[in-house]
């Protein structure tokens, strides 16, 4: 053990145990007797001291590489989720300070991960794309055979539940409806391409709809889910919205 670490640990323990000993002594011995030397109370001090040692030792031990990585990932997820919600609240005009304040993190902490809002939005969309692609892939692998309206209804429900639970996933489709107009031109093209190639065209192919049916179905889903993020309506009827969206799909599909 490093000598400086051992010295700091010992000093901290002595100070905290001294405070604990004095406060417990006063509370248990208001008559100023020597009752605190009773064996039962002696073991009480020993137990509390052992607990203090574990607490102080844990707080002073350096974190492992795995712990640091876990904390980094959790903090990044927190920042991305807050940034997505801030996008809806501000129309995309938020800055890093807004995200830091809402996430209850220091400005320097958020800046360490994302020095500007464009990089932040890029990662927000990237994370949202991954989740949306996963939902589509899972549905495509489990549907089996030719699609029918019941299977499409299942997909609509899964997509809605994902959007309601994660603002990043909803932002992918919301910005797609606006042709990703809020992004710089170079990012706009790549986002459009990814949406078309990995989300829209696969769904259109699986659903076997060559007209605008898929567009109308998604428009209903996006519009209704917007009530959750823009109007604060947290009591959306997923089943009813999905059935409404399915009316855009022709019966023969």
Secondary structure as the mmCIF struct_conf table of DSSP 4:
data_model
#
loop_
_struct_conf.conf_type_id
_struct_conf.id
_struct_conf.beg_label_comp_id
_struct_conf.beg_label_asym_id
_struct_conf.beg_label_seq_id
_struct_conf.end_label_comp_id
_struct_conf.end_label_asym_id
_struct_conf.end_label_seq_id
HELX_RH_AL_P HELX_RH_AL_P1 UNK A 3 UNK A 28
TURN_TY1_P TURN_TY1_P1 UNK A 30 UNK A 31
BEND BEND1 UNK A 34 UNK A 34
HELX_RH_3T_P HELX_RH_3T_P1 UNK A 35 UNK A 37
BEND BEND2 UNK A 38 UNK A 38
HELX_RH_AL_P HELX_RH_AL_P2 UNK A 39 UNK A 60
BEND BEND3 UNK A 61 UNK A 61
HELX_LH_PP_P HELX_LH_PP_P1 UNK A 62 UNK A 64
HELX_RH_AL_P HELX_RH_AL_P3 UNK A 65 UNK A 90
TURN_TY1_P TURN_TY1_P2 UNK A 91 UNK A 92
HELX_RH_AL_P HELX_RH_AL_P4 UNK A 96 UNK A 103
TURN_TY1_P TURN_TY1_P3 UNK A 104 UNK A 104
HELX_RH_AL_P HELX_RH_AL_P5 UNK A 107 UNK A 113
BEND BEND4 UNK A 115 UNK A 116
HELX_RH_AL_P HELX_RH_AL_P6 UNK A 117 UNK A 143
BEND BEND5 UNK A 145 UNK A 146
HELX_RH_AL_P HELX_RH_AL_P7 UNK A 149 UNK A 165
HELX_RH_AL_P HELX_RH_AL_P8 UNK A 167 UNK A 177
TURN_TY1_P TURN_TY1_P4 UNK A 178 UNK A 182
BEND BEND6 UNK A 183 UNK A 183
HELX_RH_AL_P HELX_RH_AL_P9 UNK A 185 UNK A 195
HELX_RH_PI_P HELX_RH_PI_P1 UNK A 196 UNK A 200
HELX_RH_AL_P HELX_RH_AL_P10 UNK A 201 UNK A 207
TURN_TY1_P TURN_TY1_P5 UNK A 208 UNK A 208
BEND BEND7 UNK A 211 UNK A 212
HELX_RH_AL_P HELX_RH_AL_P11 UNK A 213 UNK A 230
BEND BEND8 UNK A 231 UNK A 231
HELX_RH_AL_P HELX_RH_AL_P12 UNK A 238 UNK A 246
TURN_TY1_P TURN_TY1_P6 UNK A 247 UNK A 248
BEND BEND9 UNK A 249 UNK A 249
TURN_TY1_P TURN_TY1_P7 UNK A 251 UNK A 252
#
